[in-house]
Amino acid sequence: MTNALDQLKQYTIVVADTGDFQQLAQYKPRDATTNPSLILKAVQKDAYKPLREKTVRAHAGQPAAAIIDQLLIAFGCEILKIIPGRVSTEVDARLSFDTQRSIDKAHEIIRLYEAAGIDRERVLIKLASTWEGIRAAEVLQKEGVNCNMTLLFSPVQAAACAEAGAKLISPFVGRIYDWYKKQAGSEWDEAKMGGANDPGVQSVRHIYAYYKHFGYQTEVMGASFRTTSQIVELAGCDLLTISPDLLQKLHDSDDKVERKLSVDSATKEAVERIAIDEPSFRFQLNDDAMATEKLAEGIRAFAADAVKLEKLIDALR
């Protein structure tokens, strides 16, 4: 019998969510995504010590931030040797509220990839889905630099990203689930709130329907999963980025996977257009406690891991 992972691939492009490129080949994903936390985790493994030391040694005279860029590109290039598609590389989260510096950092990342012989079409620049990050994406997309909008938790963020022409968005399923489960406390009922009723799953379904209803070309890639149930409930989504441990669980499972999302069904749903001028965006995001808290929390966590990575680099010089 075909395993669950292969069944999922019939409906959805599978993406590996990891900086650990040695784990990629066995799952045969098309694309791969990374973030500061994943790179920090991978770079500390003994298996990557030669790559880490080689990169640091080759650029020892540069500031730590510049060496980190080189390290990100080194990992990205190794990933691209294994997968046929694209790798997502993230702009420093500390730039999440600075449009111009986000653009400048994206330019530098693309320059480094192209210097390494990688076509920009194989790179997605990851930006936080703040108002400023979305504006950066709007500029970059017009320049032919494709963007993956991350830390996305709300319909207004998704709508603004689509209007800006972002290539791809990564709505976070698991972190939405985490928030609602924590809020409910002892009242949480997994049987009632899991599966198709999972709040993270419902969020992605709503965004998918919104995009297909209004004909946006921006790709929807569900991200940040906690369980295989969350993944199979989104079978049919444009893409799903999945951690190696969950890829393994899907590979080992022979449970039946059926299409849950489709363009035909999505375009028939009743959907209202969202106002996304700056004041409306900021108010709607502020009015969504979950999205506001998880966005801020995510930026802080990624920024903290960027600092840890800089300290690691400094210790190696």
C-alpha positions in Angstrom: 0.0 0.0 0.0 1.2 3.5 -0.8 2.3 5.3 2.3 0.7 8.5 3.6 3.5 10.7 2.4 3.3 9.5 -1.2 -0.5 9.9 -1.1 -0.1 13.5 0.1 2.2 14.2 -2.7 -0.6 13.4 -5.2 -2.5 16.5 -4.0 0.1 18.9 -2.5 3.8 19.9 -3.1 5.7 18.6 -0.1 8.4 20.9 1.3 11.0 19.9 4.0 11.2 22.3 6.9 14.8 21.9 8.1 18.3 23.2 7.9 19.6 19.7 8.3 20.2 18.9 4.6 21.5 15.4 5.3 17.9 14.4 6.2 16.4 15.6 3.0 17.1 13.0 0.3 15.0 10.2 1.8 11.8 12.2 1.7 12.2 13.6 -1.8 10.6 17.0 -1.1 10.5 19.5 -4.0 11.5 22.6 -1.9 13.0 23.3 1.5 12.5 26.0 4.1 14.9 27.2 6.8 14.7 29.8 9.6 17.2 31.1 12.2 16.1 28.5 14.7 16.5 25.6 12.3 19.9 26.9 11.1 21.1 27.4 14.7 20.1 23.8 15.5 21.7 22.3 12.4 25.0 24.3 12.6 25.7 23.0 16.1 25.6 19.3 15.0 28.9 17.5 14.6 28.0 16.4 11.1 28.2 20.1 9.9 31.3 21.0 11.8 33.5 21.0 8.6 31.0 23.3 6.7 30.7 25.6 9.7 34.5 25.8 10.2 35.2 26.2 6.5 32.7 29.1 6.2 33.9 30.9 9.3 37.6 30.5 8.4 37.0 31.8 4.9 35.3 35.0 6.1 37.0 35.4 9.5 37.7 39.1 9.0 34.1 40.0 8.4 31.5 41.0 11.0 29.5 38.2 12.6 26.4 39.2 10.7 28.2 38.9 7.3 29.5 35.5 8.3 26.0 34.4 9.2 24.9 35.4 5.7 27.7 33.3 4.3 26.6 30.4 6.5 23.0 30.7 5.4 24.0 30.6 1.8 26.4 27.7 2.4 23.5 25.7 3.9 21.2 26.8 1.2 23.5 25.7 -1.6 23.9 22.3 0.0 20.2 22.0 0.2 19.8 22.9 -3.4 22.2 20.1 -4.4 19.6 17.7 -3.0 16.2 19.1 -3.9 15.0 20.0 -7.4 13.1 23.2 -6.4 13.6 26.2 -4.1 15.1 27.0 -0.8 13.8 29.7 1.5 16.3 31.8 3.4 15.2 34.3 6.0 16.0 38.0 6.5 17.2 38.8 10.0 14.1 39.0 12.2 15.6 42.2 13.8 14.8 44.0 10.6 11.1 43.0 10.7 10.0 46.7 11.2 12.5 48.3 8.7 11.4 48.1 5.1 14.5 49.5 3.5 17.0 47.4 5.5 14.9 44.3 4.8 15.2 45.1 1.1 19.0 45.7 1.4 19.4 42.4 3.3 17.4 40.5 0.6 19.6 42.0 -2.1 22.7 40.8 -0.2 21.3 37.3 0.2 20.4 37.1 -3.5 23.9 38.5 -4.5 25.6 35.8 -2.4 23.5 33.1 -3.9 24.2 34.3 -7.5 27.9 34.6 -6.7 27.7 30.9 -5.7 26.1 30.1 -9.1 22.5 29.8 -7.9 19.8 31.3 -10.0 17.5 33.6 -8.0 14.5 31.7 -9.2 15.6 28.9 -6.9 15.6 31.2 -3.8 12.7 32.5 -1.7 13.5 35.4 0.6 11.6 34.9 3.9 10.2 38.0 5.5 8.1 38.5 8.6 4.5 39.4 7.7 4.6 42.8 9.3 3.3 45.9 7.4 7.0 46.8 6.8 7.9 43.3 5.7 5.0 43.2 3.3 6.1 46.5 1.8 9.6 45.1 1.4 8.2 42.1 -0.4 6.2 44.4 -2.8 9.4 46.1 -3.9 11.4 42.9 -4.1 8.8 41.1 -6.2 8.8 43.9 -8.8 12.6 43.4 -9.0 12.2 39.7 -9.7 13.1 38.5 -6.2 10.5 36.0 -4.9 9.4 36.2 -1.3 8.0 33.8 1.3 6.0 35.6 3.9 6.4 34.0 7.3 5.1 34.5 10.8 1.6 34.7 9.3 -1.4 34.1 11.6 -4.3 36.2 10.3 -6.5 36.8 7.3 -5.5 40.5 7.1 -1.8 39.5 6.9 -2.6 37.0 4.1 -4.7 39.6 2.2 -2.0 42.2 2.4 0.7 39.7 1.2 -1.5 38.8 -1.8 -2.1 42.4 -2.7 1.6 43.0 -2.5 2.2 40.2 -5.0 4.2 38.0 -2.7 5.2 34.7 -4.3 4.3 32.6 -1.3 2.9 32.8 2.2 3.5 30.4 5.2 0.5 30.5 7.6 1.5 28.9 10.9 -0.9 26.1 11.8 0.8 24.7 14.9 1.4 28.0 16.6 -2.2 29.0 16.2 -3.3 25.6 17.6 -0.9 26.2 20.6 -2.4 29.6 21.4 -6.0 28.4 21.4 -5.2 25.3 23.4 -3.3 27.4 26.0 -6.2 29.9 26.2 -8.7 27.1 26.7 -6.7 25.4 29.4 -8.6 22.6 31.1 -11.6 23.3 28.9 -9.7 22.2 25.8 -11.3 19.2 24.1 -9.0 17.6 21.6 -11.7 15.4 20.1 -13.8 18.5 19.3 -11.0 21.0 18.5 -8.7 18.6 16.6 -8.9 17.4 13.0 -10.9 19.6 10.7 -11.9 21.8 13.6 -8.3 22.6 14.6 -8.1 26.4 14.6 -4.8 26.4 12.8 -6.2 24.1 10.1 -9.3 26.3 9.8 -7.1 29.4 9.4 -5.3 28.0 6.4 -8.5 26.7 4.8 -10.0 30.2 5.1 -6.9 31.8 3.6 -6.8 29.3 0.8 -10.4 29.9 0.0 -9.9 33.7 0.0 -7.0 33.4 -2.4 -8.7 31.1 -4.8 -12.0 33.0 -4.7 -10.4 36.3 -5.7 -7.9 34.7 -8.1 -4.6 35.6 -6.3 -1.5 33.9 -7.7 0.3 33.9 -4.3 1.0 30.3 -3.2 -0.3 29.1 0.1 2.1 26.9 2.1 0.8 25.6 5.4 3.6 25.5 8.0 4.5 24.9 11.7 2.7 21.6 12.2 2.4 19.7 15.4 0.7 16.5 14.2 0.2 14.5 11.0 -3.6 15.1 11.5 -3.1 18.8 10.8 -1.2 18.0 7.7 -3.6 15.5 6.1 -6.5 17.9 6.9 -4.8 20.3 4.5 -4.2 17.9 1.7 -4.7 19.8 -1.5 -3.2 23.0 -0.2 -0.7 24.4 -2.7 2.3 23.4 -0.6 2.9 22.1 2.9 6.3 22.5 4.7 6.9 19.7 7.1 9.5 18.9 9.7 11.6 15.7 9.2 10.0 13.9 12.2 6.5 14.4 10.8 7.7 13.5 7.3 9.0 10.2 8.8 5.6 9.6 10.5 3.8 10.1 7.2 6.3 7.9 5.5 5.7 5.1 8.0 1.9 5.4 7.9 -0.4 3.6 5.5 -3.5 5.6 6.6 -5.6 6.8 3.7 -5.0 10.5 2.7 -7.8 12.2 0.7 -7.9 15.7 -0.9 -9.5 18.2 1.5 -8.8 21.5 -0.3 -9.5 22.2 -4.0 -9.7 25.3 -6.2 -13.2 24.3 -7.4 -14.7 24.1 -3.9 -12.8 27.2 -2.6 -14.0 29.4 -5.4 -17.6 28.6 -4.5 -17.3 29.7 -0.9 -18.8 33.0 0.2 -15.8 35.2 1.0 -15.7 38.9 1.7 -12.8 41.0 0.6 -10.5 42.4 3.4 -9.5 46.0 3.5 -5.7 46.2 3.6 -4.7 49.9 3.6 -2.2 50.6 6.4 -4.6 51.8 9.1 -7.0 48.9 8.4 -4.2 46.4 8.5 -2.8 47.6 11.8 -6.2 47.8 13.4 -7.3 44.3 12.2 -4.0 42.8 13.3 -4.2 44.5 16.7 -7.8 43.3 17.1 -6.7 39.7 16.7 -5.1 38.9 20.0 -3.8 35.5 18.8 -2.1 36.9 15.7 -0.6 39.9 17.5 0.9 37.8 20.3 2.2 35.0 18.0 3.7 37.5 15.6 5.5 39.3 18.3 6.6 36.1 20.0 7.9 34.7 16.7 10.0 37.8 15.9 11.5 37.7 19.4 12.4 34.1 19.2 14.0 34.3 15.7 15.8 37.5 16.8 17.1 35.7 19.9 18.4 32.8 17.8 20.1 35.2 15.4 22.0 36.6 18.5 22.9 33.1 19.6 24.2 32.3 16.1 26.4 35.5 16.2 27.8 34.5 19.6 28.6 31.0 18.2 30.4 32.6 15.2 32.4 34.9 17.5 33.4 31.9 19.6 34.7 30.1 16.6 36.9 32.9 15.3 
